[in-house]
Amino acid sequence: MEKMIEIKEISPDLVPQKLLLEADPSIERVNQYLEGSLCYVAVIRKEIVGVCVLKLIEKNRIELFNIAVLPENQKSGIGSQLLQFVLDNLREKNFESVELGTGTFGYQLTFYQRFGFRVDSILKDYFINNYDEPIFENGIQLKDMLRFILKL
């Protein structure tokens, strides 16, 4: 049975920090980009199960800083539905491109590329230089950041 998912835009102060920390382990960094951001949530039975946070770079460009789904709801299509909703909404708002940064390996590379995101650049040692604690994914330390862009 498919879950009924409601996706809507909400105020940044209503986004659960626990959910944001699923995708970014630094509460300081989360708080930096959360203020003044555009936030969308996926809701099932009145519970926020997914979030997408974006911030304006300039007039027609926006950056996706965080997209996360609660662990118990992952791999069920919620993240894909959320991102598709957000991209459609950004097109309606006349944005020209969406940018994002992520690690250089992992499932998220396939996830973003399925939506048409393309690698734009690599920031060497980004995760080493910008986070106090090392970040590991699948037992491998994240070091470099891949920058992706999607032309809307």
C-alpha positions in Angstrom: 0.0 0.0 0.0 1.4 3.4 -1.0 1.7 6.0 1.7 -0.1 9.3 1.2 2.6 11.9 1.1 1.9 15.6 1.3 4.7 18.0 0.2 4.5 21.6 1.2 6.7 24.7 1.8 7.2 25.7 5.4 9.1 28.2 7.5 12.7 27.4 8.3 12.0 27.5 12.0 9.5 24.6 11.7 12.0 22.2 10.1 13.1 19.4 12.6 16.9 19.8 13.3 17.1 16.0 13.8 16.1 15.4 10.2 18.5 18.0 8.9 21.4 16.3 10.8 20.7 13.1 8.8 22.3 14.8 5.8 24.7 17.3 7.5 26.3 16.4 10.8 27.2 20.0 11.7 24.5 21.8 13.6 26.6 25.0 13.1 26.6 24.7 9.3 22.9 23.7 9.3 22.0 26.9 11.3 24.1 29.0 8.8 22.2 28.0 5.8 18.8 27.4 7.4 18.1 31.1 8.2 16.4 32.8 5.2 16.1 29.5 3.3 13.3 28.0 1.3 12.1 24.8 3.0 9.9 22.0 1.7 8.8 19.0 3.7 7.3 15.6 3.0 4.6 14.7 5.5 2.9 11.4 6.2 0.1 11.2 8.7 1.0 14.6 10.1 4.7 13.6 10.7 7.5 15.3 8.8 9.5 12.5 7.2 11.5 14.4 4.6 13.0 17.8 4.1 14.6 19.8 1.4 16.4 23.1 2.1 17.5 25.6 -0.5 19.0 29.1 -0.4 19.1 31.8 -3.0 22.6 32.4 -4.5 21.5 35.2 -6.8 18.4 36.3 -8.7 17.8 33.1 -10.7 20.1 30.6 -9.1 19.5 28.6 -5.9 21.5 26.1 -4.0 20.2 22.9 -2.5 21.9 22.6 0.9 20.1 19.7 2.5 17.7 16.9 1.4 17.0 14.2 4.0 14.4 11.5 4.7 14.1 9.8 8.1 16.0 6.5 8.1 12.9 4.4 8.6 11.3 6.0 5.5 14.4 5.9 3.2 14.4 3.9 -0.1 10.6 4.3 -0.4 10.6 7.0 -3.1 9.9 9.9 -0.7 13.2 11.7 -1.5 12.5 11.4 -5.2 9.0 12.7 -4.9 10.2 15.5 -2.7 13.0 16.5 -5.1 10.7 16.3 -8.1 8.1 18.6 -6.3 10.9 21.1 -5.4 12.3 21.2 -8.9 8.8 21.7 -10.5 8.2 24.4 -7.9 11.5 26.2 -8.7 10.7 26.1 -12.4 7.3 27.7 -11.7 9.2 30.4 -9.7 11.4 31.0 -12.8 14.7 29.9 -11.4 17.3 29.1 -14.1 19.5 26.6 -12.2 19.9 24.6 -9.0 23.4 23.9 -7.6 24.5 21.5 -4.8 27.6 20.0 -3.2 28.0 16.4 -2.1 30.6 13.8 -1.3 32.5 12.1 -4.2 30.9 8.7 -3.7 27.7 7.1 -2.5 24.1 6.5 -3.6 23.4 10.3 -3.8 25.5 10.6 -7.0 23.0 8.3 -8.8 20.1 10.0 -7.1 21.0 13.5 -8.4 22.0 12.4 -11.8 18.7 10.7 -12.3 17.2 14.2 -12.1 19.6 15.6 -14.7 22.2 17.1 -12.3 25.7 17.3 -13.9 29.1 17.5 -12.2 30.3 21.1 -12.5 33.5 21.1 -10.4 35.4 19.4 -7.5 36.4 21.2 -4.3 39.5 19.3 -3.0 39.6 18.7 0.8 36.3 20.5 1.4 35.1 18.1 4.1 38.5 18.1 5.8 38.7 21.9 5.8 35.1 22.7 6.7 34.1 20.2 9.4 35.6 19.8 12.8 35.1 16.0 12.9 35.9 13.6 10.0 32.8 12.4 8.1 32.7 8.8 7.1 30.3 7.2 4.7 30.4 3.4 4.2 33.6 3.3 6.2 35.4 5.8 3.8 36.3 9.3 4.9 34.7 12.1 2.9 37.4 14.5 1.7 36.4 16.2 -1.6 33.1 17.8 -2.6 31.5 17.3 -6.0 29.6 20.4 -7.2 26.5 19.6 -9.3 24.3 21.9 -11.4 20.9 21.4 -13.0 19.7 23.9 -15.6 16.0 24.4 -15.2 
